[in-house]
Each structure stands twice: as C-alpha cells, then as structure tokens.
Amino acid sequence: MTALQNAPLAIQLPEEDRAAFVVRVYQHVLGAVAAFVVFETLLFQVGVAERLYDFFFASGGRWLLFLGGFMIGQWFVSQAVSDLTNPSRQYAGLFGTAAIYSLLFAPFLYYVYNVAEAKSTLASAIVVTAVGFVFLSAVAFFTRKDLSFLRPLVMWGFGGALLLIVGAAMFGWNLGVWFSVAMIAISGAAILYQTQSIIRTFPSNAHVAAATQLFGSLMTMFWYVLRLFMQLSRD
C-alpha cells in the first residue's frame, strides 16, 4: 500500500482520533455489507443468480473459471483501494468488491434459498457469522498480545485451501465438514490479524482499504459457516 507521506499511522493518532478511525473502518464494512445485500437482491430479481447456478454448478471446470475471474477482480479491487491519493477510486474498489462477492455468492445462495429451501439455515449462518465477527474484533482490539504471528498461518492456510478447492473441482474430491471447520478457523484468524494490523500498521487515511480487507474475511467466514450448516443439515 502506498501511503501518503504526511499521513500518520492510526496508532500514532491521539486516542480520540484513533477511535474515530476505527469507527470509520466499521462504518465502511457495514456499507460494503449493505451494498452486497443490494447487489445480491438485484441478481435474484433479474434472474442472474439462477443462470449462474445452472451454468457454474454443473461443471467443476466452469466453477474454476468463475473462481479465477473472482480472483482477478479482487486484484483490481486491491489496487484501487490502495490508491490513497484518490478517494473516488478507493470507494469504487470497496463497492466493487461487494459486487464481486455478490456474484460469487449468487449461485450458492440460489441453491440454499430456492433448491434446498434452507431459509432457516441461511438465517442461522448470518447470525453466527455476525456474532463471531463482533467477538473476534473485540478480542483483537482489547488483547495486548501481538497477533502478527497469525499472518503466515493465514497465508499458508488460504494457499493450501485454494489448492484443495482446485483439486476438488478438477478431480471430484469431496471437501467435507472438517474442511469447512478449518476454513472458518482460518477466516477467524484472518479477522484477528487484520483487525489488529489495521490499528498498528495502516495509515490514518486508509480506512477504506482496511474496511475492504475486513469485509473480505467476513464474507469468507460467512461462506464456510453457511457451507458447514448445509453439510450438517444433510447428515
């Protein structure tokens, strides 16, 4: 991230200003969540969610292409939100990532909501994810322990998970309940690390970039909480 040279780190701010920075970060996380809901609703209303489900869930190879497109989109988003000299580009990146995640979730949510008709499971996953996110954020803020040791665990964890996902799509492997549990744990570790890193290492004008990171980890946790609940409901 290229920070403005005259922008101090958030941790260097007076306590009141540091608290205001944190509030801005979470306001933007909530804004991204609201945008995700709006985008997802539109995808369902115009029938895109159903078409994505029919096309991408029919083939592991197609799903890999979809996932590849998602990762490319996320790269462009990360470049946008890191441009601290251009607020408009940052906001485009924040709401762009909400749009990208809504496309990724659309076929899965269509399956949950319309095919499996598991509306109560979806509601439970939303509640559990929200409670988990709030709890982990509080732990990261109030603990005095340096959580930077989680960074390599998160990076290697997500890297290994990506290899397993690719293998599952190509060779038909069944990534069962324990994979979902592991991914929830890795997402939780990412939230812990990122929350503390935001205060300690982010410039005071990087609240949009910070919110984008947290939003991504929140949505990853939601995906695997919902996946776990769907797996358990079938057993």
N, C-alpha and C positions, 0 to 999 in steps of 0.2 A: 504494500500500500504506500502510495506517495503522499505523505502528509504535507500540509502547508508548513513552512519553516517557522512561522510565527504562531502556530497553534500548539499550546502545551498539551502534554498528556493529561488524560482525565484525572489520573491520580495526583497530579500536581496542582489541581484546582483547589480553592477553598472548599470546605465541606459542603456548604450550601450550593455552590455551583456544581460540585461533583454529583450531589443528589439530583440536581436539575438535569444533568447529563443523563443519568440513569433513567429518570422519568421519561425523557425524550426517546431513549432507546426503546423502552417498553411501549410507549405510545405508538411508535412506528411498527413494532412487532404486531400490536393489535390492529393497526391499519393494514398490514400485509395479510393478516388472517381475514379481516373483513373483505379485502379485495379478492382473496381466494374464494370465499363463500359466494361473492357476486359472480365471479368468473365461472365457478362450478355450476351455479344455478342457470346461467345462460347456456352453458354447454348441454345441460339436461333439457332445457326448454326447446332448444333448436334441433335436438336430436343428434348432436355431435357425440355425446357420451355413448349412446347406443351404437353408433357406427364405429367408434374406436374400440368398443368392446368386441363387436363382431369381427373386426379386422385383426386386431393385435392379439386377442386372447386365443385366436385359432391356431397360431403358429409361434413357437419359441423364437424362430429366426426373425419374424416380424417384430416381436417384443424386444429383441436385442437392438434392432434398428431404431425402435421408438426410444429405448433407453439411451442409445448413442446420441440421438437428437437432443434428448433432455440434457445430457452432459455437455454437449456443445453449447446449448443455450445457457447453461449455468456458467460456462466460461465467459461468455459475453457479458452476462449479468455481473460477475465478479469484477470484470474490468470497468464496468460502468459505475458501480457503487464505490470503487476505489479512487475515482477521479474527484478528489476533494475540492478541486477548483471549480467544479461545475455541478451545482446543486440540482439543476434540472436533469442532468444525466444520472445522478445518483438516484433520484426518485423514479426515473424511468427504469433503472435497474431493480429497485425494490419492488415496484408493481409488475415489472417484467417477470421476476422470479415467482411472484404469486400466480401469474398467468401460466408459467411453465409448469408449476406444481399442479395447477388445476387440470391441465392436460394429462399429466402423468396419473393423477388420481381418478380421472373421469371413468375409464373402463373398470377399474376396481370398485369404485363406488356404485357404478351402474350394476355390477354383479351383486354387490352386497344389498343394495336397495331394491332392485327390480327382479333379479334372478333368484337369489337366495331368500329374499324378503326378510332380511335380518335387521329391521329398523331398530329394534331394541338393542341389538348388539352394537350397532353403529353409535347409538346414544351413549352406551356404556363406555365404549372406546374413547369418545370425545371427553367424557368426564374424567376418566382415569388419566388420559394424556394431560389434560389441563391441570389436574391436581399434582401429577408428577412433575410437570414443568415448573409450577409455582414452588413446590418443595425443593427441587434441585437448585433453582435460582436462589432461594433463601439460604440454602446450605453454602453455596458458592460465595454469597455476599458476606455472610457472618462468620464463616470459618477463617481462622488465622493461618491455617496450613496452606503452603504453596502447592497449588494443584497443577503446576506445569508438567509434572511427571506423567500426567494423563495424555499429553499430546501425542507421544509416539504410540501409545496404546490405541488411541482413537484412529490415528493414521493407518497403522498396520491392520487394525480391526476392520475398517471400512475397505481397505485394499483387499484383504482376504475375502471379505463378503462379496465384493464385486466379482472376484474370480469364481466363487461358488455360484453366484447368480448366472454368470455367463455359462458355466458348466451345466447348470440345471437346464437352461434354455436350449443348449445345444444337444445334450445327451439324455435329457429327460430325468435328471436326478430329482429326487423328492427332498426338498429342504423342509424338514418337519418342524415340530413345535420348538425344539431346542435351538434351531436357527433363529426363530422369531425372538425367543427369550434372549439369546446372545445379542441380537441387533438392538433390542430395547436397552440392554445394559450399555452397549457401545454408544447409543444415542444419548443416554443419560450421562455418560462420561463426557461426551462432547459438550453437552449443555453446561456441566460443571466447569470444564476447562474454559469454554468460550466466555461464560459469564464473568469469571474472574479475570480473564485476559482482557476483556473489554475495559475494565477499570484500570488495570495495571499497564497496558501497552497501547491502547488506542488513543489517537489524538482527540482532543475535546470537540472537534468538528466532524468526527467520523461516526455520528450516531446512526446515520442511515446504513452504513456498511455494517455496523455492529448489529443492528436490527435484522439485516438480511441474513447474517450468519446464524443468529439465534432462530430465526424463522425456519431456515433450512433444517436445523437439528430438531426443532419442534415437529415439523411435518414428517421427518423420517421416523421419529418416535411414534407419531400417530399411525403411520402406515403399518408398523410392525405390531403395535398394540392391537389394531383392528385385525390384522392378519392372525395374530395369536388367538384372539377371541373367536374368530371364524373357525379356526382349526379346532379349538376346544369344543365349540358347539356341535361340530360334526362327529366328535368321538363319543 
